[in-house]
Amino acid sequence: MATTGGLSARIINILDNMPISGATAKLTGPVNQTVLTDDEGKIKFSNLAAGNNYSLVVTADGFEPGIYEDIVVIDDNVTDLNILALQPDED
């Protein structure tokens, strides 16, 4: 029987620690999902195949993309990546 887990994180601006709402978080791996951050910068993915590696790319207007790799999802658990900080564009 297939086992599943979840993934969560909070996306912030590295300069002022403020949450980034409306950022796009794209998870790729055995299961592909895309979500937007909420007003608090939070994201959550569910029903992910456990025991596998995933990659996460977070993009937001005015910021450099954040790329996170080799994320392992644990069975019957939500893996919390805690805080992921994005660097503002230099333009």
C-alpha positions as CSV (number, residue, x, y, z in Angstrom):
1,M,0.0,0.0,0.0
2,A,1.3,3.4,-0.9
3,T,2.2,5.7,1.9
4,T,1.8,9.5,1.9
5,G,3.0,12.5,3.8
6,G,3.0,16.3,3.5
7,L,5.3,19.3,3.3
8,S,5.0,22.8,4.8
9,A,7.1,26.0,4.9
10,R,6.9,29.7,5.4
11,I,8.3,32.0,2.7
12,I,9.8,35.4,3.8
13,N,11.8,38.3,2.5
14,I,15.4,37.8,3.6
15,L,16.0,41.5,4.2
16,D,13.1,42.3,6.5
17,N,11.7,38.8,7.5
18,M,8.3,39.8,6.3
19,P,6.1,37.1,4.7
20,I,5.7,36.9,0.9
21,S,2.1,36.4,0.0
22,G,1.1,35.2,-3.5
23,A,4.4,33.5,-4.2
24,T,4.2,30.4,-6.4
25,A,5.6,27.2,-4.9
26,K,6.1,24.4,-7.4
27,L,6.9,20.9,-6.0
28,T,8.3,18.3,-8.4
29,G,9.0,14.6,-7.8
30,P,6.9,11.5,-7.8
31,V,3.9,13.9,-7.3
32,N,3.8,17.4,-8.8
33,Q,1.9,20.1,-7.1
34,T,1.8,23.9,-7.3
35,V,0.4,26.2,-4.6
36,L,0.4,29.9,-3.7
37,T,1.6,31.3,-0.4
38,D,-1.1,32.7,1.9
39,D,-1.1,36.1,3.6
40,E,1.4,34.7,6.2
41,G,3.7,33.3,3.5
42,K,2.8,29.8,4.3
43,I,2.5,26.8,1.9
44,K,1.4,23.3,2.5
45,F,1.4,20.3,0.2
46,S,-0.5,17.0,1.0
47,N,-0.9,13.5,-0.3
48,L,2.7,13.2,-1.4
49,A,4.3,9.8,-1.9
50,A,6.5,9.2,1.1
51,G,10.1,8.1,1.1
52,N,10.9,10.0,-2.1
53,N,13.0,13.0,-3.0
54,Y,11.3,16.2,-4.1
55,S,12.4,19.6,-5.4
56,L,10.8,22.9,-4.6
57,V,11.0,26.1,-6.6
58,V,9.5,29.3,-5.1
59,T,9.1,32.3,-7.3
60,A,7.6,35.8,-6.5
61,D,7.6,39.1,-8.4
62,G,10.6,41.2,-7.4
63,F,12.5,38.2,-5.9
64,E,15.2,35.8,-7.1
65,P,13.8,32.2,-7.3
66,G,14.4,30.0,-4.3
67,I,15.4,26.4,-5.2
68,Y,15.4,23.6,-2.6
69,E,16.4,20.1,-3.5
70,D,16.5,16.6,-2.0
71,I,13.5,17.1,0.2
72,V,12.3,13.8,1.7
73,V,8.7,13.3,2.7
74,I,8.0,11.0,5.6
75,D,5.1,8.6,5.9
76,D,2.1,10.0,7.9
77,N,4.0,13.1,8.8
78,V,4.2,16.7,7.6
79,T,7.8,17.7,6.9
80,D,8.2,21.3,8.0
81,L,11.0,23.1,6.1
82,N,10.5,26.0,8.5
83,I,11.4,29.3,7.0
84,L,12.7,29.7,3.4
85,A,14.0,33.2,2.6
86,L,14.0,34.8,-0.8
87,Q,16.4,37.5,-1.9
88,P,14.9,40.6,-3.6
89,D,15.9,41.2,-7.3
90,E,18.7,43.6,-7.7
91,D,16.9,45.6,-10.4
